[in-house]
Amino acid sequence: MDIRDAQKQAWDNKVAKGFNTSDVALEFGLLTAEVGEAFTAWRKRKPDFGEELADIALYVMALAEMNGIDLDEEIDSKIHKNAKRVYVKDEHGTPHRVAEG
């Protein structure tokens, strides 16, 4: 499944179940809660860590759909943009972007 298909299926499920499809601020709040759940699952080494990461992706897809964004296209574009960027590590080993590529 590609991201575009996943975004559509996630949206169709929200519509079918009567979940939030218009309140962007609420969706960001719910996304934040899911990030907290994923962190807790990771920290406590719970077996549902992957599922919590999937929940995060689904909320991001819903936010994209609410705002007319093709997440598949945006992710592809961002991956290519990041690949071209040039980084140099400072004396502490922290990478700093020095060029867009």
Secondary structure, 3 states (H helix, E strand, C coil): CCHHHHHHHHHHHHHHHCCCCCCHHHHHHHHHHHHHHHHHHHHCCCCCHHHHHHHHHHHHHHHHHHCCCCHHHHHHHHHHHHHHCEEEECCCCCEEEEECC
